[in-house]
Amino acid sequence: ARVTRVSLKIGVLRGIVIDHLEFFFDHLSAGTVAEGAMLEMEEGALTITCPTCGEMEHKEIRYDCPRCGDEGVLLKGGDELRVLSVEIETD
């Protein structure tokens, strides 16, 4: 059996550089059952709650409201790092 695909969800607050993660995955999977597997990454959004505009999702780190510019916002989420799926091919 071998791993053919790994799917991840990575929150924007993790600060992970996608190119670096791909490089390390390729390097660390060499010589294992995951060598040559496709790495898929989905970016997890940050939830911004503004007292004026309400709640919205955003894919960039910000400390103000993207709609009205209010700086009194609350940030939630965006810190996940989850394995969504692993596909395995068996003979």
C-alpha distance (Angstrom), angle and dihedral (degrees) to the residues before:
residue distance angle dihedral
A1 . . .
R2 3.78 . .
V3 3.79 136.9 .
T4 3.81 111.2 -112.2
R5 3.81 102.4 175.0
V6 3.80 138.9 15.2
S7 3.81 119.6 -167.9
L8 3.81 120.9 -161.2
K9 3.80 136.3 -177.9
I10 3.79 112.1 -148.0
G11 3.80 122.5 -172.1
V12 3.78 118.7 -133.1
L13 3.83 91.0 -122.2
R14 3.81 91.3 61.9
G15 3.81 88.6 77.8
I16 3.79 92.0 -144.2
V17 3.79 116.3 163.4
I18 3.80 104.3 -137.8
D19 3.82 94.8 -148.7
H20 3.81 90.1 53.7
L21 3.80 93.0 48.9
E22 3.82 90.6 50.6
F23 3.80 90.7 49.5
F24 3.81 93.3 50.1
F25 3.80 92.6 44.5
D26 3.82 90.6 53.6
H27 3.80 91.3 45.7
L28 3.81 96.5 46.4
S29 3.81 95.6 42.1
A30 3.83 93.4 53.3
G31 3.79 109.8 117.2
T32 3.83 93.1 13.7
V33 3.82 133.8 97.8
A34 3.82 86.7 -94.5
E35 3.81 95.6 58.7
G36 3.81 109.1 130.3
A37 3.81 93.3 11.5
M38 3.78 117.4 148.1
L39 3.81 114.1 -113.5
E40 3.81 113.9 -149.0
M41 3.78 120.4 -170.8
E42 3.77 129.7 -167.6
E43 3.80 118.7 -167.1
G44 3.80 115.6 -128.6
A45 3.79 116.1 -139.8
L46 3.77 128.9 -126.8
T47 3.82 117.3 -125.2
I48 3.80 113.6 -133.6
T49 3.80 118.3 -164.5
C50 3.79 113.8 -161.0
P51 3.83 119.9 -171.5
T52 3.83 89.0 -138.7
C53 3.83 104.5 36.4
G54 3.80 102.3 27.7
E55 3.78 127.2 -137.1
M56 3.82 125.8 -17.7
E57 3.78 138.5 161.5
H58 3.78 120.0 -119.6
K59 3.81 132.3 -179.3
E60 3.81 96.5 -150.7
I61 3.79 129.2 69.6
R62 3.80 108.7 -108.1
Y63 3.75 136.1 158.1
D64 3.78 96.8 -157.5
C65 3.79 134.3 57.0
P66 3.83 112.1 -84.5
R67 3.82 89.5 -147.7
C68 3.82 105.9 44.7
G69 3.82 104.2 8.6
D70 3.83 94.3 -121.3
E71 3.80 110.2 158.9
G72 3.82 95.2 -155.0
V73 3.80 94.9 88.6
L74 3.79 131.7 135.8
L75 3.80 120.9 -137.9
K76 3.79 122.9 -146.5
G77 3.80 134.1 174.9
G78 3.78 124.2 -6.2
D79 3.80 91.6 117.5
E80 3.79 100.2 93.5
L81 3.77 125.1 123.5
R82 3.80 108.0 -178.2
V83 3.76 137.1 163.6
L84 3.81 102.5 -132.0
S85 3.79 97.0 -176.3
V86 3.78 145.6 -17.5
E87 3.80 119.3 -152.3
I88 3.78 117.0 -152.2
E89 3.77 126.1 -168.0
T90 3.79 115.6 -150.2
D91 3.77 127.3 -165.7
